[in-house]
Amino acid sequence: MAKTQTDQEFLELVVKSIVGNPDDVKVVRTVDEMGVLLTLKVNPEDMGQIIGRQGSTARAIRSILRVIGVKNNARINLKIEEPEGGRVRPQESAPASEGASESDVKKGVDEVVDELKL
């Protein structure tokens, strides 16, 4: 196991142990001037397990990845790709509740998790 790939292998191991379809887990690792970006793709049925209640699982995974990054002198970010069909379109969903705008419905997974960090 190469030292530079530890973060990617760790993420794959953790996610595959959480989800119901471990064969569908894909992690893409890219490095640029901002640091390391790990992009996670999972089966649409497993998105709830990866996000967790109020984003708790995703937040915990990101925290552990930050610790791994500090240990390896790198900044690690996790992007969870929303699978096709993962978002409910406004016309297919139930009537919007009071105060929910169309922009709220179109938010991505990462945006929702980031808001929950507050």
Secondary structure per residue as TSV (DSSP state, phi and psi in degrees):
chain	resnum	aa	ss	phi	psi
A	1	M	-	360.0	116.7
A	2	A	-	-72.6	144.3
A	3	K	G	-61.1	-35.6
A	4	T	G	-74.2	-18.1
A	5	Q	G	-100.5	4.1
A	6	T	H	-57.8	-42.2
A	7	D	H	-62.9	-43.5
A	8	Q	H	-66.0	-44.8
A	9	E	H	-66.2	-37.5
A	10	F	H	-62.5	-47.1
A	11	L	H	-60.5	-44.2
A	12	E	H	-60.5	-44.2
A	13	L	H	-61.4	-47.3
A	14	V	H	-65.4	-47.8
A	15	V	H	-66.1	-42.2
A	16	K	H	-64.0	-28.2
A	17	S	H	-79.8	-17.0
A	18	I	H	-91.1	-42.3
A	19	V	S	-80.6	164.4
A	20	G	S	-87.0	-18.9
A	21	N	-	-122.5	74.8
A	22	P	G	-65.0	-22.3
A	23	D	G	-71.3	-18.4
A	24	D	G	-90.1	-0.6
A	25	V	-	-78.4	126.7
A	26	K	E	-131.2	132.4
A	27	V	E	-123.6	124.0
A	28	V	E	-110.3	129.3
A	29	R	E	-111.1	124.1
A	30	T	E	-127.4	145.0
A	31	V	E	-121.5	131.6
A	32	D	E	-143.0	-166.1
A	33	E	T	-67.6	-19.3
A	34	M	T	-85.2	-14.0
A	35	G	E	127.8	-150.2
A	36	V	E	-102.0	131.9
A	37	L	E	-115.8	120.0
A	38	L	E	-103.3	119.1
A	39	T	E	-103.9	121.8
A	40	L	E	-105.8	129.0
A	41	K	E	-122.0	129.8
A	42	V	-	-133.1	169.0
A	43	N	-	-62.4	140.6
A	44	P	G	-55.1	-31.0
A	45	E	G	-68.3	-21.0
A	46	D	G	-96.0	-0.1
A	47	M	H	-60.5	-39.7
A	48	G	H	-62.9	-36.3
A	49	Q	H	-70.9	-34.3
A	50	I	H	-73.9	-41.2
A	51	I	H	-73.6	-46.3
A	52	G	-	79.8	175.3
A	53	R	G	-66.9	124.0
A	54	Q	G	52.9	30.0
A	55	G	G	79.7	13.2
A	56	S	H	-65.4	-40.1
A	57	T	H	-68.0	-46.1
A	58	A	H	-61.6	-40.4
A	59	R	H	-64.1	-40.6
A	60	A	H	-66.2	-42.1
A	61	I	H	-63.1	-43.2
A	62	R	H	-62.6	-39.0
A	63	S	H	-63.5	-44.0
A	64	I	H	-65.8	-38.8
A	65	L	H	-64.2	-35.1
A	66	R	H	-63.2	-40.6
A	67	V	H	-63.1	-43.3
A	68	I	H	-61.4	-40.9
A	69	G	H	-63.0	-43.0
A	70	V	H	-61.6	-41.5
A	71	K	H	-64.0	-31.4
A	72	N	T	-104.5	14.7
A	73	N	T	55.0	47.2
A	74	A	-	-141.5	151.8
A	75	R	-	-97.4	120.1
A	76	I	E	-112.0	129.2
A	77	N	E	-119.3	145.7
A	78	L	E	-114.6	127.9
A	79	K	E	-116.7	123.6
A	80	I	E	-98.1	112.8
A	81	E	-	-76.6	131.9
A	82	E	-	-77.9	124.7
A	83	P	-	-69.7	157.3
A	84	E	T	-60.3	131.8
A	85	G	T	84.0	6.8
A	86	G	-	-75.6	-29.0
A	87	R	S	-94.1	141.9
A	88	V	-	-87.7	126.4
A	89	R	-	-74.7	145.5
A	90	P	T	-54.9	-39.6
A	91	Q	T	-72.8	-20.5
A	92	E	T	-90.9	-19.4
A	93	S	S	-83.8	170.2
A	94	A	-	-66.2	164.1
A	95	P	-	-54.3	140.2
A	96	A	-	-64.2	139.5
A	97	S	-	-74.1	165.5
A	98	E	T	-58.4	134.0
A	99	G	T	87.6	-11.7
A	100	A	-	-86.1	122.5
A	101	S	-	-99.8	170.4
A	102	E	H	-63.1	-33.5
A	103	S	H	-66.5	-31.7
A	104	D	H	-65.1	-38.0
A	105	V	H	-70.5	-30.3
A	106	K	T	-89.0	5.2
A	107	K	-	-67.5	145.9
A	108	G	-	-83.9	170.6
A	109	V	H	-59.0	-46.8
A	110	D	H	-63.3	-37.8
A	111	E	H	-64.7	-41.9
A	112	V	H	-65.7	-43.6
A	113	V	H	-64.6	-40.9
A	114	D	H	-62.3	-38.5
A	115	E	H	-65.7	-32.5
A	116	L	H	-71.3	-17.9
A	117	K	T	-68.1	-23.7
A	118	L	-	-65.9	360.0
